């Protein structure tokens, strides 16, 4: 089970976790820096619910243009192949098999800086693959997705990962959530989302979302990072029994403005309810007073 990631652009203010049967949860950091929670439920059960309520502050990020010869930037990227910390992000995984994509970019693509190349590849995925639910699953290979030219965020991400790594850009899989925006029609809202982070010299890790053809900045909440989906599954485990299992995920996200509006509406509703109850009590008291007066008049 994964916990939300905290970094310089994303701060976890509070996190409340509820698990069926209230098991003891132990945490540790994995190789990629994710916080992992593990627990056991020994008693027989036919369902398990994990509820995570998180308050997060996301700080906008300014990505400044690197004023350096693109060829020098590519030289620095090539040097990362000798750095063990980037080995996993330059190697194709077993989820990403051999496909010839050498003709996607022009021969002289290294005359363009690495970030722009990554954006070009993201645009290629966005324009050449259709966003369709139900045509793939978590086990779908790159070949399958490439053949049908359709899928969801996980498939778009796996394709961009393959392309980035093929052209020598260190890249990692990111699992998280996407926040709805009034002026944007993001795909992937209301469910677990996925995108790519590419390592760019002088900048660091930059999020690129091929499903929405954008650089992430303020609307994406990071849950975890890794080589591919297998490193970033929000929850996974094993069970003993003959029955099958089915995972259902529901995501609800509200921003600070919506939260304040919701709280104000609740306070107003409570105030109106109290006011209504007060009027009712006073009206009843007044009615009783009138009845007593009438009874006294009848007795006279």
Buried (B, 14 or more C-beta within 10 A) or exposed (E): BBBBBBEEBBEBEEBEBEBEEEBEEEEEEEEBEBBBBEBEBEEEEEEBEBEBEBEBEBEEBEEEEBEEEBEEBBEEBEEBEEEEEBEBBBEBBEBBEEBEBEEBBEEEBBEBBBBEBBBBBBEBBBEEBEBEEEBBEEEBBBEBBBEBEBBBBBBBBBBBBBBBBBBBBBBBBBBBBBBBEEEEEBBBBBBBBBBBBBBBBEBEBBBBBBBBBBBBBEBBBBBBBBBBBEBBBBEEEEEEEEEEEEEEEEBEBEBEEEEEEEEEEEEEEEEEEEEEEEEEEEEEEEEEEEEEEEEEEEEE
